[in-house]
Amino acid sequence: MTQVSDAGPAPVSTEPRMIPLRRALPALVRDPLGALVGFADDAGGEVVRLNLGSFRPYLVSHPEHLQRVLRDNVANYTRDGDGLLWRPVRRIVGDAILVAEGEIWESSRGALQPLFTAKRAETLVDRMAEAINEAVDEWLEPARDGRPIDGGAELTRIVLRTTMRVLFADRISVPDALRISAALDTLTTAMLPRLLVPFVPYAVPMPRDRAFNEAVRTIDEVVLPIIRQARANPSDGDDIISTLCRPRADGSEPDEYAIRGDVVAMFSTATETTIALLSWLWPVLSNRPDVAERMTDEIERVVGADRVGREHLPQLRYGRMVLDEMLRLYPAGWMIPRTAVGDDVLGGMRIKAGGTVLVSPYVTQRMSTFWDDPTLFDPERFAPERPRRRYRYSYFPFGGGPHQCLGQYLFLLEAQLIVSTVLSRYRFRLREPVGLTPRLGASLQPKQRAELIVTPVERPVAS
């Protein structure tokens, strides 16, 4: 079957250029991210195929082709749960909203969609701000004593406290959320060997398999009892767990493992995306003191002695530009694999049914084909007065089409609140320099920990 939308005869197509095994495999082992960007840039955005032995995925990087894969012909490009690159994710979340298609995906998405509308997100801002300020208050003691803090761990704690209160109604305690988050962090690195060689059967042991299995057990120990309690005591609450435990629109009732998969998937997307992005805050601002100074100047001008609230966010324009640029260079969801259901043509290149298609925001958003000086951190790219980008899908940190991230609007509000609150209350310096090299996993975070010395801002803060 050929999946093309054009009427009339199928367009003329050719086989994509193949990157030979002798070039592709060593480059991907040495520097996976840099290699993928290099392959895409060298091809000028044309579809290329990577020879990795028995596994030969298509690398799709041109925004026009991405729009076809993710939106215009989305039915032909599925998140095949049995596909080689999705198998590690399926072992974590089962047939959950992250990997499901068809009726299962529609059921979960339909249940959760009302929780993530822009209108509802606006109603949550005050609760988020309250939780963030409570967490940031706890920095005062180490700040006054001159004791270093772990920047990544502290941002994780802030995100978890906020998300558990706003989206999970504190059904998951912060200590339990920390256990889940640590397990997910283990999973993102433990799954990497199988992502790099997805053709190896699961009967063959791989490095980090044991750590992977132990992390899954930890998540189950925390999540399953909470789900069982919620099902035994139904409520009309609008938190994620209460919502998922209720019968679906068609009257069906998912079992606890289906609920467990969606809960873990939503926990991950609601927390790990924010944590991953904000982990870059410290090294980026340390490497770019001019950006840090402009952000703090804007915060002082807009917020003054108040605590950051909903009324300030629209005026913190430069801070939002900084977040947008961080999302360009360090998108948490850096790889979006798809499986072609039927034959298709992308830019004159033939895609064969059953083939794996690699779509990567990290790759496209760093290509010199579509961005000037793409490795430079430049928030001005996102200034409101700049001309619109030529291609919609040259920037897609939250994916695209019907599978676009549900919570992107809420995520941006939360991230902006956290960054603005921290920088309104403290100045920081890194105890040791931290590089900008990513630690490769399911999400991207810096390889090095960021230890901070923080100093309270010398001005009154309104209560």
RODO-2510 file (C-alpha; in nm, 4 decimals, decimal comma):
residues 463
     n   res          X          Y          Z
     1     m     0,0000     0,0000     0,0000
     2     t     0,1287     0,3471    -0,0830
     3     q     0,0412     0,6249     0,1599
     4     v     0,0482     0,9430    -0,0450
     5     s    -0,1997     1,2275    -0,0312
     6     d    -0,1544     1,3563    -0,3864
     7     a    -0,4193     1,2650    -0,6402
     8     g    -0,3185     1,1030    -0,9659
     9     p    -0,0127     0,8863    -1,0298
    10     a     0,2421     0,8383    -0,7536
    11     p     0,5280     1,0915    -0,7671
    12     v     0,8600     0,9859    -0,9125
    13     s     1,0936     0,8751    -0,6371
    14     t     1,4426     0,7422    -0,5855
    15     e     1,6116     0,5481    -0,3084
    16     p     1,7692     0,7723    -0,0410
    17     r     2,1443     0,7901    -0,0224
    18     m     2,2814     0,5309     0,2211
    19     i     2,5393     0,6326     0,4816
    20     p     2,7715     0,3294     0,4759
    21     l     2,8222     0,1149     0,7846
    22     r     3,1938     0,1975     0,8052
    23     r     3,1047     0,5665     0,8429
    24     a     2,7718     0,5572     1,0248
    25     l     2,8450     0,3159     1,3088
    26     p     3,1793     0,4586     1,4327
    27     a     3,0415     0,8139     1,4165
    28     l     2,7274     0,7218     1,6133
    29     v     2,9287     0,5345     1,8759
    30     r     3,1730     0,8250     1,9149
    31     d     2,9202     1,1112     1,9191
    32     p     2,5586     1,0071     1,8460
    33     l     2,4079     1,3553     1,8552
    34     g     2,6824     1,5257     1,6590
    35     a     2,6833     1,2456     1,4021
    36     l     2,3104     1,2747     1,3349
    37     v     2,3327     1,6531     1,2935
    38     g     2,6301     1,6070     1,0616
    39     f     2,4560     1,3469     0,8443
    40     a     2,1473     1,5690     0,8106
    41     d     2,3413     1,8883     0,7386
    42     d     2,5660     1,7172     0,4842
    43     a     2,2518     1,6036     0,3016
    44     g     2,1015     1,9537     0,3103
    45     g     1,7882     1,8140     0,4711
    46     e     1,7353     1,5363     0,2159
    47     v     1,6241     1,2020     0,3554
    48     v     1,9211     0,9704     0,4077
    49     r     1,9394     0,6131     0,5279
    50     l     2,1814     0,4873     0,7924
    51     n     2,3396     0,1478     0,7382
    52     l     2,3667    -0,0060     1,0847
    53     g     2,3828    -0,3639     0,9658
    54     s     2,0410    -0,5277     0,9738
    55     f     1,8878    -0,2012     1,1041
    56     r     1,8679     0,0729     0,8387
    57     p     1,6535     0,3638     0,9561
    58     y     1,5662     0,6730     0,7536
    59     l     1,6864     1,0046     0,8964
    60     v     1,4229     1,2706     0,8211
    61     s     1,5283     1,6261     0,9033
    62     h     1,3725     1,8729     0,6561
    63     p     1,0826     2,0704     0,8111
    64     e     0,8567     2,0055     0,5097
    65     h     0,9140     1,6314     0,5408
    66     l     0,8623     1,6483     0,9176
    67     q     0,5285     1,8166     0,8673
    68     r     0,4201     1,5292     0,6455
    69     v     0,5370     1,2648     0,8934
    70     l     0,4013     1,4285     1,2068
    71     r     0,0862     1,5955     1,0759
    72     d    -0,0213     1,5721     0,7121
    73     n     0,0217     1,1954     0,6679
    74     v     0,0358     1,1005     1,0351
    75     a    -0,1713     0,7829     0,9864
    76     n     0,1175     0,6358     0,7889
    77     y     0,3804     0,7039     1,0546
    78     t     0,2945     0,5311     1,3786
    79     r     0,4506     0,5057     1,7204
    80     d     0,4702     0,1313     1,6786
    81     g     0,4987    -0,0115     2,0296
    82     d     0,6650    -0,3204     1,8824
    83     g     0,9072    -0,1130     1,6753
    84     l     1,2723    -0,1568     1,7629
    85     l     1,3248     0,1918     1,9096
    86     w     0,9972     0,1920     2,1065
    87     r     1,0528    -0,1388     2,2849
    88     p     1,2521     0,0070     2,5772
    89     v     0,9842     0,2745     2,6291
    90     r     0,7076     0,0140     2,6183
    91     r     0,8866    -0,1827     2,8906
    92     i     0,8492     0,1256     3,1108
    93     v     0,4923     0,2391     3,0378
    94     g     0,3228    -0,0538     2,8620
    95     d     0,0424     0,0396     2,6198
    96     a     0,0246     0,3930     2,7549
    97     i    -0,0516     0,7263     2,5929
    98     l     0,3192     0,7700     2,5071
    99     v     0,3318     0,4701     2,2720
   100     a    -0,0266     0,3694     2,2003
   101     e    -0,2160     0,4344     1,8789
   102     g    -0,5781     0,4084     1,7716
   103     e    -0,8535     0,3527     2,0268
   104     i    -0,6199     0,3080     2,3251
   105     w    -0,4467     0,6395     2,2555
   106     e    -0,7747     0,8196     2,1840
   107     s    -0,9244     0,6921     2,5113
   108     s    -0,6332     0,8110     2,7263
   109     r    -0,5880     1,1377     2,5375
   110     g    -0,9597     1,2119     2,5578
   111     a    -0,9633     1,1548     2,9338
   112     l    -0,6613     1,3785     2,9978
   113     q    -0,7135     1,6561     2,7424
   114     p    -0,9434     1,8689     2,9659
   115     l    -0,6714     1,8849     3,2321
   116     f    -0,4282     2,0583     2,9959
   117     t    -0,6230     2,3268     2,8133
   118     a    -0,4721     2,6758     2,8080
   119     k    -0,7711     2,8048     3,0043
   120     r    -0,7228     2,5528     3,2844
   121     a    -0,3445     2,6076     3,2882
   122     e    -0,4075     2,9766     3,3587
   123     t    -0,6159     2,8809     3,6652
   124     l    -0,3225     2,6791     3,8029
   125     v    -0,0646     2,9586     3,7927
   126     d    -0,1317     3,0856     4,1449
   127     r    -0,1052     2,7352     4,2937
   128     m     0,2165     2,6760     4,1021
   129     a     0,3627     3,0063     4,2199
   130     e     0,2786     2,9227     4,5817
   131     a     0,4452     2,5802     4,5654
   132     i     0,7521     2,7204     4,3872
   133     n     0,8007     2,9963     4,6418
   134     e     0,7705     2,7470     4,9294
   135     a     1,0442     2,5347     4,7752
   136     v     1,2697     2,8311     4,6965
   137     d     1,2296     2,9595     5,0553
   138     e     1,4268     2,6528     5,1654
   139     w     1,7390     2,7870     4,9938
   140     l     1,7712     3,0666     5,2475
   141     e     1,9556     2,8639     5,5109
   142     p     2,2333     2,7267     5,2870
   143     a     2,2535     3,0641     5,1123
   144     r     2,3147     3,2489     5,4388
   145     d     2,5652     2,9864     5,5521
   146     g     2,7508     2,9925     5,2203
   147     r     2,6941     2,6185     5,1742
   148     p     2,6805     2,4891     4,8164
   149     i     2,3608     2,3347     4,6826
   150     d     2,3128     2,0821     4,4057
   151     g     2,1472     2,2912     4,1347
   152     g     1,9969     1,9949     3,9506
   153     a     1,8643     1,8273     4,2656
   154     e     1,7091     2,1501     4,3900
   155     l     1,5334     2,2213     4,0611
   156     t     1,4085     1,8610     4,0611
   157     r     1,2640     1,9105     4,4086
   158     i     1,0921     2,2353     4,3029
   159     v     0,9409     2,0753     3,9920
   160     l     0,8219     1,7686     4,1821
   161     r     0,6653     1,9664     4,4647
   162     t     0,4842     2,1887     4,2169
   163     t     0,3664     1,9114     3,9861
   164     m     0,2541     1,6765     4,2632
   165     r     0,0386     1,9530     4,4103
   166     v    -0,1050     2,0956     4,0893
   167     l    -0,1522     1,7872     3,8710
   168     f    -0,1567     1,4963     4,1159
   169     a    -0,3359     1,6601     4,4142
   170     d    -0,0541     1,5360     4,6418
   171     r    -0,1639     1,1745     4,5926
   172     i     0,2051     1,1102     4,5289
   173     s     0,4148     1,2539     4,8111
   174     v     0,7320     1,4458     4,7308
   175     p     0,9556     1,1689     4,8797
   176     d     0,7767     0,9103     4,6635
   177     a     0,7984     1,1427     4,3640
   178     l     1,1732     1,1654     4,4222
   179     r     1,1921     0,7842     4,4170
   180     i     1,0027     0,7716     4,0872
   181     s     1,2132     1,0515     3,9403
   182     a     1,5381     0,8782     4,0396
   183     a     1,4110     0,5537     3,8860
   184     l     1,3165     0,7338     3,5634
   185     d     1,6619     0,8931     3,5564
   186     t     1,8143     0,5455     3,5834
   187     l     1,5878     0,4225     3,3044
   188     t     1,6857     0,7033     3,0660
   189     t     2,0494     0,5958     3,0817
   190     a     1,9913     0,2209     3,1253
   191     m     1,7882     0,2042     2,8047
   192     l     2,0628     0,3714     2,5995
   193     p     2,2546     0,0530     2,5040
   194     r     1,9386    -0,0937     2,3530
   195     l     1,8527     0,2315     2,1766
   196     l     2,1955     0,2333     2,0129
   197     v     2,1687    -0,1313     1,8985
   198     p     1,7918    -0,1888     1,8821
   199     f     1,8271    -0,4987     1,6651
   200     v     1,9776    -0,7048     1,9520
   201     p     1,7122    -0,9505     2,0860
   202     y     1,5986    -0,9083     2,4461
   203     a     1,7052    -1,2667     2,5140
   204     v     2,0630    -1,1400     2,4822
   205     p     2,1739    -0,9641     2,8056
   206     m     2,2950    -0,6076     2,7630
   207     p     2,4787    -0,3693     2,9946
   208     r     2,2428    -0,1898     3,2353
   209     d     1,9566    -0,4404     3,1908
   210     r     1,9566    -0,5209     3,5639
   211     a     1,9472    -0,1528     3,6616
   212     f     1,6601    -0,1044     3,4153
   213     n     1,4541    -0,3864     3,5684
   214     e     1,5177    -0,2693     3,9250
   215     a     1,4069     0,0848     3,8363
   216     v     1,0812    -0,0477     3,6864
   217     r     1,0161    -0,2442     4,0080
   218     t     1,0742     0,0689     4,2153
   219     i     0,8157     0,2619     4,0122
   220     d     0,5623    -0,0200     4,0528
   221     e     0,6180    -0,0303     4,4294
   222     v     0,5243     0,3371     4,4523
   223     v     0,2548     0,3751     4,1874
   224     l     0,0426     0,0586     4,2037
   225     p    -0,0682     0,0973     4,5715
   226     i    -0,1718     0,4593     4,5013
   227     i    -0,3774     0,3500     4,2015
   228     r    -0,5423     0,0702     4,3991
   229     q    -0,6363     0,3127     4,6743
   230     a    -0,7766     0,5617     4,4207
   231     r    -0,9849     0,2909     4,2523
   232     a    -1,1160     0,1674     4,5868
   233     n    -1,2155     0,5227     4,6857
   234     p    -1,3320     0,6987     4,3662
   235     s    -1,3498     1,0776     4,3684
   236     d    -1,4563     1,3508     4,1298
   237     g    -1,1167     1,5221     4,1625
   238     d    -0,9548     1,6797     3,8572
   239     d    -0,6072     1,5410     3,9237
   240     i    -0,4412     1,2986     3,6815
   241     i    -0,4832     0,9833     3,8918
   242     s    -0,8512     1,0433     3,9755
   243     t    -0,9200     1,1184     3,6095
   244     l    -0,7470     0,8063     3,4811
   245     c    -0,9232     0,5829     3,7350
   246     r    -1,2697     0,6826     3,6139
   247     p    -1,4588     0,5014     3,3338
   248     r    -1,3766     0,6385     2,9898
   249     a    -1,6175     0,8182     2,7572
   250     d    -1,7161     0,4886     2,5915
   251     g    -1,7978     0,3319     2,9297
   252     s    -1,4906     0,1076     2,9405
   253     e    -1,2882     0,0759     3,2602
   254     p    -0,9119     0,0374     3,2171
   255     d    -0,7339    -0,2138     3,4393
   256     e    -0,4748    -0,1046     3,6925
   257     y    -0,1806    -0,1772     3,4631
   258     a    -0,3275     0,0377     3,1872
   259     i    -0,3779     0,3159     3,4435
   260     r    -0,0275     0,2569     3,5788
   261     g     0,1212     0,3026     3,2306
   262     d    -0,0613     0,6315     3,1760
   263     v     0,0234     0,7578     3,5267
   264     v     0,3947     0,6877     3,4748
   265     a     0,3833     0,8398     3,1268
   266     m     0,2147     1,1561     3,2551
   267     f     0,4453     1,1773     3,5584
   268     s     0,7411     1,1551     3,3235
   269     t     0,6196     1,4101     3,0705
   270     a     0,4949     1,6498     3,3405
   271     t     0,8192     1,6450     3,5393
   272     e     1,1139     1,5106     3,3445
   273     t     1,0701     1,7527     3,0526
   274     t     1,0856     2,0506     3,2891
   275     i     1,3697     1,9015     3,4921
   276     a     1,5706     1,8215     3,1787
   277     l     1,5300     2,1702     3,0334
   278     l     1,6025     2,3571     3,3570
   279     s     1,9137     2,1473     3,4216
   280     w     2,0712     2,3578     3,1443
   281     l     1,9874     2,6856     3,3181
   282     w     2,2996     2,7005     3,5356
   283     p     2,5676     2,6155     3,2744
   284     v     2,3988     2,8281     3,0069
   285     l     2,3746     3,1390     3,2262
   286     s     2,7239     3,0821     3,3642
   287     n     2,8622     3,0654     3,0103
   288     r     2,6588     3,3696     2,9060
   289     p     2,6733     3,6279     3,1871
   290     d     2,5321     3,8882     2,9468
   291     v     2,2133     3,6807     2,9117
   292     a     2,1950     3,6280     3,2880
   293     e     2,2330     4,0023     3,3528
   294     r     1,9627     4,0935     3,1041
   295     m     1,7263     3,8379     3,2593
   296     t     1,7818     3,9652     3,6133
   297     d     1,7483     4,3271     3,5010
   298     e     1,4122     4,2448     3,3433
   299     i     1,2948     4,0618     3,6548
   300     e     1,3935     4,3514     3,8825
   301     r     1,2141     4,5982     3,6569
   302     v     0,8948     4,3941     3,6193
   303     v     0,8673     4,2201     3,9567
   304     g     1,0403     4,4623     4,1938
   305     a     0,9965     4,3579     4,5584
   306     d     0,6948     4,1376     4,4826
   307     r     0,6900     3,7639     4,4433
   308     v     0,6613     3,6482     4,0834
   309     g     0,2979     3,5889     3,9919
   310     r     0,0656     3,5479     3,6970
   311     e     0,0506     3,9234     3,6347
   312     h     0,4272     3,9377     3,5709
   313     l     0,4679     3,6551     3,3199
   314     p     0,3455     3,8397     3,0071
   315     q     0,5980     4,1162     3,0760
   316     l     0,8956     3,8825     3,1274
   317     r     0,9522     3,8611     2,7535
   318     y     1,3278     3,8157     2,7482
   319     g     1,3069     3,5341     3,0040
   320     r     1,0643     3,3537     2,7752
   321     m     1,3008     3,4057     2,4795
   322     v     1,5783     3,2421     2,6832
   323     l     1,3575     2,9395     2,7547
   324     d     1,2663     2,9109     2,3865
   325     e     1,6343     2,9133     2,2896
   326     m     1,7120     2,6497     2,5556
   327     l     1,4355     2,4358     2,4048
   328     r     1,5934     2,4785     2,0627
   329     l     1,9399     2,3668     2,1662
   330     y     1,8451     2,1152     2,4372
   331     p     1,5003     1,9659     2,3637
   332     a     1,4158     1,7043     2,6264
   333     g     1,2451     1,4750     2,3757
   334     w     1,5372     1,4674     2,1354
   335     m     1,4304     1,1617     1,9322
   336     i     1,0820     1,0789     1,7944
   337     p     1,0977     0,7458     1,6078
   338     r     0,8137     0,6416     1,3781
   339     t     0,7345     0,3295     1,1740
   340     a     0,6064     0,3650     0,8151
   341     v     0,2858     0,1644     0,7728
   342     g     0,2976     0,1848     0,3936
   343     d     0,5237     0,3178     0,1196
   344     d     0,5534     0,6956     0,0956
   345     v     0,7621     0,9622    -0,0757
   346     l     0,9382     1,2434     0,1119
   347     g     1,1087     1,5050    -0,1012
   348     g     1,1406     1,2625    -0,3903
   349     m     1,2893     0,9916    -0,1684
   350     r     1,1129     0,6591    -0,1306
   351     i     1,0207     0,5418     0,2207
   352     k     0,9459     0,1703     0,2315
   353     a     0,6648     0,0172     0,4348
   354     g     0,7917    -0,1138     0,7680
   355     g     1,0899     0,1201     0,7726
   356     t     1,1928     0,3073     1,0874
   357     v     1,1896     0,6854     1,0469
   358     l     1,4092     0,8910     1,2809
   359     v     1,2720     1,2376     1,3586
   360     s     1,4770     1,4524     1,5943
   361     p     1,4059     1,8070     1,7169
   362     y     1,7685     1,8194     1,8347
   363     v     1,8945     1,7506     1,4821
   364     t     1,6689     1,9857     1,2839
   365     q     1,6984     2,2667     1,5387
   366     r     2,0808     2,2588     1,5107
   367     m     2,1113     2,2379     1,1318
   368     s     2,2936     2,5180     0,9536
   369     t     2,0607     2,4469     0,6602
   370     f     1,7770     2,6119     0,8558
   371     w     1,9447     2,8198     1,1298
   372     d     2,2152     3,0851     1,1191
   373     d     2,5087     3,0005     1,3467
   374     p     2,3019     2,7162     1,4968
   375     t     2,5298     2,6286     1,7918
   376     l     2,5314     2,9867     1,9233
   377     f     2,2990     3,0473     2,2193
   378     d     2,1028     3,3487     2,0954
   379     p     1,7641     3,4287     2,2563
   380     e     1,7141     3,7093     2,0021
   381     r     1,6083     3,4430     1,7511
   382     f     1,2764     3,4426     1,9378
   383     a     1,2253     3,8176     1,9722
   384     p     0,8602     3,9026     1,8937
   385     e     0,9606     4,1538     1,6278
   386     r     1,1708     3,9032     1,4301
   387     p     1,0193     3,7738     1,1028
   388     r     0,8377     3,4441     1,1251
   389     r     1,0463     3,1375     1,0523
   390     r     1,0136     3,0072     0,6980
   391     y     0,9327     2,6547     0,8124
   392     r     0,6850     2,5676     1,0867
   393     y     0,8723     2,2468     1,1682
   394     s     1,2202     2,3953     1,1872
   395     y     1,1366     2,4365     1,5576
   396     f     0,9261     2,1665     1,7234
   397     p     1,0570     2,0903     2,0745
   398     f     0,7186     1,9453     2,1782
   399     g     0,6657     1,7329     1,8683
   400     g     0,3859     1,8078     1,6278
   401     g     0,0517     1,7023     1,4900
   402     p    -0,2027     1,5086     1,6979
   403     h     0,0712     1,3615     1,9179
   404     q     0,2084     1,7016     2,0183
   405     c     0,2796     1,7221     2,3918
   406     l    -0,0452     1,7735     2,5861
   407     g     0,1083     1,9869     2,8571
   408     q     0,3318     2,2228     2,6608
   409     y     0,1424     2,5380     2,7626
   410     l     0,1452     2,4418     3,1293
   411     f     0,5112     2,3428     3,1013
   412     l     0,6115     2,6849     2,9693
   413     l     0,4188     2,8637     3,2463
   414     e     0,5811     2,6461     3,5124
   415     a     0,9338     2,6780     3,3714
   416     q     0,9033     3,0553     3,3442
   417     l     0,7700     3,0785     3,6999
   418     i     1,0543     2,8675     3,8381
   419     v     1,3322     3,0523     3,6561
   420     s     1,1902     3,3964     3,7342
   421     t     1,1297     3,3124     4,1005
   422     v     1,4792     3,1752     4,1540
   423     l     1,6490     3,4703     3,9816
   424     s     1,4291     3,7229     4,1634
   425     r     1,5402     3,5841     4,4985
   426     y     1,9042     3,4767     4,4501
   427     r     2,2221     3,5347     4,2567
   428     f     2,4407     3,2322     4,1919
   429     r     2,7839     3,1215     4,0871
   430     l     2,9023     2,7753     3,9938
   431     r     3,1405     2,6163     4,2387
   432     e     3,3192     2,4511     3,9435
   433     p     3,2735     2,5145     3,5699
   434     v     3,0108     2,2967     3,4037
   435     g     3,0311     2,2114     3,0343
   436     l     2,7492     2,2097     2,7818
   437     t     2,7948     1,8477     2,6719
   438     p     2,4717     1,6460     2,6972
   439     r     2,4442     1,3156     2,8788
   440     l     2,2634     1,1031     2,6271
   441     g     1,9498     0,9225     2,7389
   442     a     1,5772     0,9373     2,6775
   443     s     1,6103     1,3072     2,7670
   444     l     1,9088     1,5401     2,7466
   445     q     2,0801     1,6753     3,0576
   446     p     2,4342     1,8036     3,1214
   447     k     2,6925     1,5355     3,1971
   448     q     2,8219     1,7252     3,4996
   449     r     2,6443     1,8206     3,8197
   450     a     2,6086     2,1913     3,8876
   451     e     2,7042     2,2834     4,2437
   452     l     2,5955     2,6376     4,3227
   453     i     2,6808     2,9025     4,5749
   454     v     2,3678     3,1154     4,6031
   455     t     2,3331     3,4589     4,7594
   456     p     2,0005     3,6162     4,8604
   457     v     1,9073     3,9325     4,6744
   458     e     1,9441     4,2245     4,9112
   459     r     1,5962     4,3687     4,8951
   460     p     1,2694     4,2952     5,0710
   461     v     1,0428     4,0320     4,9202
   462     a     0,6709     4,0850     4,9641
   463     s     0,4761     3,8042     5,1250
***
